[in-house]
Amino acid sequence: MASGAAPDVTKLLVNWSHGDQGALEQLMPLVYGELRRLAAAYLRRERSNHTLQSTALVHEAFLRMVHQQDVQWRNRAHFYGIAAQMIRRILVDYARGQHAEKRGAGAVKLVLDEALAVPQQSPDVDLLSLNDALDRLTELDERQSRVVELRFFAGLSIEETAEVMHLSPASIKREWQTARAWLFREMSTARQA
């Protein structure tokens, strides 16, 4: 995320929250490129024949965010945090649709970033299983689940995640390591069941 755009984006988000539609028009070109970069980075980790394109993912995420009536946009970091949630929801909805079309012939797989420490012999992770595991993690530790969501679904760095969550990078690293280990164990157990 480019640090030079932060004040303009923050001001535009606040103005948009207060009903200024002109702010939305000015905001779109400022955040679109970053959202597209995040979506492209995420989709590169998916299987090569994935039919969802980064442009479609960005458009859908942006449309869902535009229609959020109750969100009071605080700043740029808050915006990208919400974007991570939207991207996750869109991808999970897409995976469920693909899974339903195949009538159980196999879940949509994605290559999970090595930061989640999935062993070499098992590079593909079922997105629906990951989503279910994240939901369980949210019940146990909402902050760790949020860290995974921002790092994996939004593609944010440790520093960017720290900015969004208003925590130190060292805290994010600790939460990330713990969450990775928990997810690996949880998903390995689910696979064996």
C-alpha positions in Angstrom: 0.0 0.0 0.0 1.5 3.3 -1.0 1.9 5.5 2.0 1.7 8.7 0.0 -2.0 8.2 -0.7 -3.1 7.6 2.9 -4.2 11.2 3.8 -6.2 11.6 0.6 -7.8 8.2 0.9 -8.7 8.7 4.5 -10.3 12.0 3.9 -12.2 10.7 0.9 -13.4 7.7 2.9 -14.6 9.9 5.8 -16.4 12.2 3.3 -18.0 9.2 1.6 -19.2 7.9 5.0 -20.9 11.3 5.4 -22.8 10.9 2.1 -20.5 12.7 -0.3 -20.9 10.7 -3.5 -18.3 12.9 -5.2 -15.8 11.5 -2.7 -16.6 8.0 -3.9 -15.9 9.0 -7.5 -12.5 10.4 -6.4 -11.8 7.4 -4.2 -12.3 4.7 -6.8 -9.2 5.4 -8.9 -7.0 5.7 -5.8 -8.0 2.3 -4.4 -8.8 0.3 -7.5 -5.2 -0.4 -8.4 -4.3 -1.5 -5.0 -7.4 -3.8 -4.8 -6.6 -5.2 -8.2 -3.0 -5.9 -7.0 -4.3 -7.7 -3.9 -6.8 -9.8 -6.0 -4.2 -10.7 -8.6 -1.7 -11.7 -5.9 -4.4 -13.9 -4.2 -5.5 -15.5 -7.5 -1.9 -16.3 -8.5 -2.0 -18.8 -5.5 -5.0 -20.5 -6.9 -5.1 -23.3 -9.5 -4.1 -22.2 -13.0 -7.5 -22.9 -14.6 -9.5 -20.8 -12.1 -12.3 -19.0 -14.0 -12.6 -16.1 -11.6 -10.4 -13.2 -12.8 -8.9 -10.5 -10.6 -10.8 -7.7 -12.3 -14.1 -9.5 -11.6 -13.1 -10.1 -8.0 -12.2 -6.4 -7.5 -15.4 -5.2 -9.1 -17.5 -7.5 -6.9 -15.6 -6.6 -3.7 -15.9 -2.9 -4.5 -19.6 -3.1 -5.3 -20.2 -4.9 -2.0 -18.3 -2.3 -0.1 -20.1 0.6 -1.9 -23.4 -0.9 -0.7 -22.4 -1.2 2.9 -24.8 1.2 4.6 -23.7 0.8 8.2 -19.9 1.2 7.7 -18.3 4.4 9.0 -15.1 4.4 7.1 -12.4 5.5 9.5 -9.3 5.4 7.3 -7.4 3.7 4.6 -6.4 0.8 6.8 -10.0 0.2 7.8 -11.0 0.2 4.1 -8.5 -2.5 3.2 -9.5 -4.6 6.3 -13.1 -4.6 5.0 -11.8 -5.4 1.5 -10.1 -8.5 2.9 -13.4 -9.6 4.4 -15.2 -9.0 1.1 -12.6 -10.9 -0.9 -12.9 -13.8 1.4 -16.7 -13.9 1.2 -16.7 -13.7 -2.6 -14.1 -16.5 -3.0 -15.9 -18.7 -0.5 -19.2 -18.1 -2.3 -17.5 -18.8 -5.6 -16.0 -22.0 -4.3 -19.4 -23.2 -2.9 -21.0 -22.5 -6.3 -18.3 -24.5 -8.1 -18.5 -27.3 -5.6 -22.3 -27.4 -6.0 -22.0 -27.5 -9.8 -19.6 -30.4 -9.6 -22.1 -32.2 -7.2 -19.4 -33.1 -4.8 -16.9 -34.2 -7.5 -14.2 -32.2 -5.7 -13.8 -29.0 -3.9 -12.1 -25.9 -5.4 -8.5 -26.1 -4.5 -6.0 -23.3 -4.1 -2.3 -23.2 -3.3 -2.0 -21.9 0.2 0.8 -19.5 0.6 3.9 -21.0 2.2 3.4 -18.6 5.1 0.7 -20.9 6.4 3.3 -23.7 6.6 1.4 -26.3 4.7 3.8 -29.2 4.1 5.4 -29.6 0.6 3.6 -32.9 0.0 0.2 -31.2 0.4 0.4 -27.8 -1.3 -3.3 -27.6 -2.2 -5.9 -26.6 0.4 -9.6 -26.7 0.1 -10.8 -23.1 0.3 -14.1 -24.2 2.0 -12.1 -26.2 4.6 -9.9 -23.1 5.2 -13.0 -21.0 5.6 -14.6 -23.4 8.1 -11.3 -23.6 10.1 -11.2 -19.8 10.1 -14.7 -19.6 11.4 -13.7 -22.0 14.3 -10.6 -19.9 14.9 -12.8 -16.8 15.1 -14.7 -18.4 18.0 -11.5 -19.1 19.8 -9.4 -16.0 18.9 -11.0 -13.4 16.8 -7.7 -11.4 16.5 -5.8 -14.4 15.1 -8.5 -15.1 12.6 -8.4 -11.5 11.5 -4.6 -11.7 11.0 -5.0 -14.7 8.8 -7.8 -13.0 6.8 -5.7 -9.9 6.2 -2.5 -11.8 5.4 -4.0 -14.5 3.2 -7.1 -13.0 1.6 -6.0 -9.4 1.3 -2.3 -10.3 0.8 -1.2 -7.7 3.3 2.4 -7.8 4.7 3.1 -8.0 8.5 3.5 -4.2 8.6 0.3 -3.5 6.7 -1.6 -5.9 8.9 -0.2 -4.2 11.9 -1.4 -0.9 10.5 -4.9 -2.2 9.9 -5.2 -3.8 13.3 -3.4 -1.0 15.2 -0.9 -3.5 16.7 2.9 -3.7 16.5 4.5 -5.8 13.8 6.0 -8.1 16.5 2.4 -8.8 17.9 1.2 -9.6 14.3 4.1 -12.0 13.8 3.3 -13.8 17.0 -0.4 -14.0 16.2 0.4 -15.1 12.6 2.7 -17.9 13.8 0.2 -19.2 16.4 -2.7 -19.0 13.9 -0.7 -20.8 11.2 0.1 -23.7 13.5 -3.5 -23.9 14.7 -4.9 -23.9 11.2 -2.4 -26.5 10.0 -3.4 -28.8 12.9 -7.1 -28.2 12.5 -7.1 -28.7 8.7 -4.9 -31.8 9.0 -7.3 -33.3 11.5 -10.3 -32.5 9.3 -8.6 -34.0 6.3 -8.0 -37.3 8.2 -11.5 -37.5 9.5 
